[in-house]
Amino acid sequence: MKNHFNVCIIDDDDIYQFTIVKTIKALDLAKKIMVFSDGEQALDFMLDNLKNNYDLPDVIFLDNNMPIMDGFQFMEEYTKVKPQIDKRITVYMVSSSVDPVDIERANNVAEINGYIIKPIKPGQLKSIIESLEV
């Protein structure tokens, strides 16, 4: 598999950030890994790079529960700027929440490709990245 994808992690949990980055590197799944601790930081990066496809992520793993701007708030703002982005970006909501309300809410956002309960298993990561190849 080619590791030519930009992976973006948006999550406020330092331990989760560390383990997911380590897993992505160990599996050689990305050319670039971006990590943001809240949705606002990630959104600012996206706005600063709207026309820079080389730096924009190919896939975003988005936590739903974060301070400042949570995952659902990020998606509201991302949906507004998405028409200005010339790149296909796949978004997965990743959460420790098994609350059916959260899962249904994520499933009702058209731009979210799936809801994954933490922790993401290495096989899941690999499958997601492989699906970007298509």
JOWOUR-V829810 format. One line per field, one symbol per residue. phi: phi as a letter, one per 30 degrees, with the letter a starting at -180 (. if undefined). psi: psi as a letter, one per 20 degrees, with the letter a starting at -180 (. if undefined). burial: b if it has 24 or more other ideal C-beta (glycine too) atoms within 12 Angstrom, else e. Layout:
BEGIN
phi->???
psi->???
burial->???
END
This chain:
BEGIN
phi->.dccccccccaddeddeedddddddddhcbdbbcbbdaddeddeddddbeccedcddcbcccdccbdibddddededdedceddccbdbcbcdbaddcdeddddedddcedcdlccdddddeddeddddddddd
psi->qpmkqppppopiohgggghhggggghiliqhppppqirhggggggghikgjmhhhqqhqpopqhnqrforhhgghghghhighipkqpppppppqipjphgggggghiohipirpppqqpqhhgggggghhhh.
burial->eeeebbbbbbbbbeebbeebbebbeebebbeebbbbebbebbbebbeebeeeeeebbbbbbbbbbbeebbbbbbbeebeebbeebebebbbbbbbeeeeeebeeebeebebbbbbbebebeeebbeebbeebee
END
